[in-house]
Amino acid sequence: MLFIFLLPVIGLILDLMINKFFPKAVFHGYDVLPFFFLPVCNMITDRQDNPSFLPYGLLFFFILVIIITVESAVRNKNISLGKTIHKIWKYLAVCSMMWYVGLVCLMIA
């Protein structure tokens, strides 16, 4: 139960440290957040006896989106693959945080 609240806090602290030490880097601190929020979402679904594939379903969907994006970037050579994948990764970070907040609200209720 402690890890459900501690792991995201560690991720947010790491996010702040990365942003503080590397302010002009292409890699931002929030890029590491899915590595902290997705396992915690799995812990919450295990605790609630929900199917544990839910957070990893999101990750699988994200991988499929990357595959489709790479295929589209190869076909239409005018799309910047790096920028596109970075935008999709930002989307995964936001989705994992929202998923965590929703699961915590359901766990408390």
Buried (B, 14 or more C-beta within 10 A) or exposed (E): EEEBEEBBEEBBEBBEEBEEEEEEEEEBBBBBBBEBBBBBBBBBBEEEEEEBEBBBEBBEEBEEBBEEBBEEBEEEEEEEBEEBBBEBBBEBBEBBBEBBEEBBEEEEE
